[in-house]
Amino acid sequence: MTESPISVERVSKEYLGGSLIALDDMSLNIEENKVTAFIGPSGCGKTTLLRLIAGLEFPSRGQIKSYGLTIQGPGPDRGMVFQAYTSFPWLTTIRNVEHGMQIQGVSRSEQKSRANHFLKLVHLEEFANAYPSELSGGMKQRVAIARTLAQNPQLLLLDEPFGALDAQVTWEMEEMVIEIIESENKTVVLVTHDIQEAIYLADRIIFFTRQPGKIKADLSMDFKKGKRFPRKEDLLSLSGYVDMEKNLYQMMREEIQGKIS
């Protein structure tokens, strides 16, 4: 039996000596070569779970496994892209992309080959010798994605990577992610607060309850019929899209109103 890329087994996460419960007895498996989106109201624990998967934090109870092995910390099998820009300002674009590979001990020729490949994939080949101060916010996130992919992780973890970008750049970046997923065949876990983004990018949506975070719904995007759409507008007119969007907005409203009451 093939092990799941990520297996979350009855995980709880507490802070402040147990007075704050971010996640409560959560279990789920992440499917290989699929995009799974975590969505829910603010403070529901979706980023906490992503950080646990990344190995940046540890569960208070339960365990998380990557391909059957308990996660003990960050590892090369998992690459994470944060919302904040993480480029080194003293390095050019291509040197930023090569940096992680240097740490891994990848040969110089392979570093250059991989860096050029992924810069082309994120449409930054013309900016290979530019410094971060010369790049827009969207370009900086493309550098972060290229750097992460160049390290060849089995899982790509995206923590609201487009949350700081304007609407136009966001949908351009979303379409680029579809292109990358189709090209590289990665398993992806995405945290987002954007319902339309989740529907567009995901094959599966895990909806979290308000704190303490539990799974409210596990939704398969069956209406897509296994397709991914290079142009976002082609999805918006698809039969089943509106019903899915309405369902997610309704669940979000239930959780928000429950918190207020």
C-alpha positions in Angstrom: 0.0 0.0 0.0 1.4 3.4 -1.0 1.8 5.9 1.8 0.1 9.2 1.6 2.3 12.3 1.0 0.9 13.7 4.2 -1.1 11.9 6.9 -2.6 14.0 9.7 -3.5 11.7 12.6 -5.7 13.1 15.4 -3.7 16.3 15.6 -4.3 19.0 18.2 -2.3 22.2 18.6 -2.5 24.3 21.7 -0.9 27.6 22.7 -0.7 29.6 26.0 -0.5 26.5 28.2 -3.6 25.0 26.6 -5.8 28.0 27.0 -5.9 28.6 23.2 -6.8 25.6 21.0 -5.9 26.2 17.4 -6.6 22.7 16.1 -8.7 20.0 17.8 -8.4 16.3 17.0 -7.9 16.7 13.3 -7.3 13.8 10.9 -6.9 13.8 7.1 -4.8 12.5 4.3 -3.3 14.6 1.5 -3.6 13.0 -2.0 -0.6 12.7 -4.3 -0.4 15.0 -7.3 -3.5 16.9 -6.2 -4.0 20.5 -5.1 -5.6 20.6 -1.6 -6.8 24.0 -0.4 -7.3 24.9 3.3 -9.9 27.6 3.8 -12.0 28.9 6.6 -12.6 32.0 8.8 -9.7 34.0 10.2 -8.0 32.3 13.1 -9.4 28.8 12.2 -6.0 27.1 12.3 -5.4 26.6 8.6 -2.0 28.2 8.6 -1.1 26.4 11.8 -1.8 23.1 10.2 0.4 24.1 7.2 3.2 25.0 9.5 2.9 21.7 11.3 3.1 19.9 7.9 6.2 22.0 7.1 7.8 21.0 10.3 8.1 24.6 11.6 5.9 23.7 14.6 4.9 20.5 16.3 1.5 19.1 17.4 0.5 19.2 21.0 -1.1 15.8 20.5 -1.2 13.4 17.5 1.3 13.1 14.7 1.8 14.1 11.1 3.6 11.8 8.7 5.2 12.4 5.3 5.1 9.2 3.2 4.8 7.1 6.4 7.6 8.9 8.3 6.8 11.1 11.3 7.7 14.7 10.5 10.5 15.8 12.9 11.1 19.3 11.4 11.6 20.9 8.0 12.8 18.6 5.2 13.8 18.6 1.6 10.6 16.7 0.7 8.5 19.8 1.6 9.0 23.3 0.2 7.1 26.3 1.5 6.3 29.6 -0.1 5.2 32.3 2.4 3.1 35.4 2.0 6.0 37.6 2.9 8.7 38.2 0.4 11.7 36.1 1.2 14.4 37.0 -1.4 17.9 37.9 -0.2 18.3 41.6 -1.2 22.0 41.2 -1.9 21.5 38.4 -4.4 20.3 38.6 -8.0 17.2 36.7 -9.1 19.1 33.7 -10.4 21.4 33.6 -7.4 18.3 33.6 -5.1 16.9 30.7 -7.0 20.3 28.8 -6.8 20.7 29.5 -3.0 18.7 26.5 -1.7 20.4 24.2 -4.2 23.8 25.4 -2.9 22.8 24.3 0.6 21.7 20.9 -0.7 25.1 20.4 -2.3 23.8 20.4 -5.9 26.6 20.8 -8.5 27.2 24.2 -10.0 26.2 23.2 -13.5 23.0 21.6 -12.2 22.2 24.7 -10.2 22.4 26.8 -13.3 20.4 24.4 -15.4 17.6 24.1 -12.8 17.5 27.9 -12.1 17.2 28.7 -15.7 14.4 26.1 -16.2 12.3 27.5 -13.3 12.9 31.1 -14.1 11.5 30.4 -17.5 8.6 28.6 -16.0 7.7 31.6 -13.8 8.3 34.0 -16.7 11.4 35.7 -15.1 14.2 34.7 -17.5 14.6 38.3 -18.6 15.1 39.4 -15.0 17.7 36.8 -14.0 20.3 39.4 -13.2 18.0 41.9 -11.5 18.0 42.4 -7.7 14.9 42.2 -5.5 14.7 46.0 -5.2 14.2 46.1 -8.9 11.3 43.7 -8.9 7.6 44.1 -8.3 5.8 42.2 -5.5 4.5 39.7 -8.0 7.9 39.1 -9.4 9.4 38.6 -5.9 6.8 35.9 -5.3 7.7 34.3 -8.6 11.3 34.2 -7.4 10.2 32.5 -4.2 8.2 29.9 -6.1 11.1 29.2 -8.5 13.6 28.9 -5.7 11.3 26.4 -3.9 10.6 24.3 -7.0 14.3 24.3 -7.9 15.0 22.3 -4.7 12.7 19.6 -6.1 10.4 19.0 -3.1 7.7 16.4 -3.3 5.2 18.7 -1.7 4.7 22.4 -2.4 3.2 24.3 0.5 1.7 27.7 -0.3 0.7 30.0 2.6 -1.5 32.7 1.2 1.2 33.5 -1.3 -0.8 36.1 -3.2 -2.5 37.8 -0.2 -0.4 41.0 -0.5 -0.8 41.4 -4.3 -3.5 43.4 -6.2 -6.3 41.7 -8.0 -4.8 41.8 -11.5 -1.5 40.4 -10.4 -3.2 37.8 -8.2 -5.2 36.2 -11.0 -2.1 36.2 -13.2 -0.2 34.4 -10.5 -3.0 31.9 -10.0 -2.9 31.1 -13.7 0.8 30.7 -13.5 0.4 28.2 -10.6 -1.9 26.1 -12.8 0.8 26.1 -15.5 3.4 25.0 -12.9 1.2 22.3 -11.5 0.6 20.9 -14.9 4.2 21.1 -15.9 5.8 19.8 -12.7 3.1 17.3 -11.4 3.5 18.3 -7.8 1.4 17.6 -4.7 0.3 21.1 -3.5 -1.3 22.3 -0.2 -2.6 25.8 -0.4 -3.8 28.0 2.5 -6.0 30.8 1.2 -8.7 33.2 2.5 -10.1 33.7 -1.0 -13.0 31.4 -2.0 -12.6 32.0 -5.7 -8.9 31.2 -5.5 -9.6 28.0 -3.7 -12.1 26.8 -6.2 -9.9 27.8 -9.2 -6.7 26.1 -7.9 -7.9 23.2 -5.9 -8.9 19.6 -6.7 -10.1 19.4 -3.1 -11.1 21.9 -0.4 -10.9 21.3 3.3 -13.1 23.8 5.1 -12.1 24.6 8.7 -14.5 25.6 11.5 -13.9 28.6 13.6 -11.5 28.1 16.5 -10.8 25.5 17.6 -10.2 24.3 14.1 -11.9 21.1 13.0 -12.9 19.9 9.5 -16.3 21.3 8.7 -16.4 20.0 5.1 -14.1 17.9 2.8 -15.2 18.9 -0.7 -14.0 17.4 -4.0 -14.2 19.7 -7.1 -16.1 17.0 -9.1 -17.7 19.7 -11.3 -14.3 20.3 -12.9 -14.2 16.6 -14.1 -10.5 16.3 -13.4 -9.6 19.4 -15.6 -7.5 22.4 -14.7 -8.1 25.6 -16.5 -5.2 27.8 -17.8 -7.7 30.8 -18.1 -9.7 31.6 -15.0 -12.7 32.9 -16.9 -13.2 29.5 -18.5 -13.9 28.0 -15.0 -16.3 30.8 -13.9 -18.8 29.8 -16.6 -18.6 26.1 -15.9 -21.7 24.3 -14.7 -21.4 23.7 -11.0 -19.1 26.6 -10.3 -21.8 29.0 -8.9 -23.2 26.3 -6.7 -19.8 25.5 -5.2 -19.1 29.2 -4.6 -22.5 29.7 -2.9 -21.9 26.7 -0.7 -18.5 28.0 0.5 -19.8 31.5 1.1 -22.7 30.0 3.1 -20.3 27.9 5.2 -18.1 30.9 5.8 -21.1 33.0 6.9 -22.2 30.3 9.3 -18.7 30.2 11.0 -18.4 34.0 11.2 -21.9 34.5 12.6 -21.4 31.7 15.0 -18.3 33.4 16.3 -20.1 36.7 16.7 -23.0 35.2 18.5 
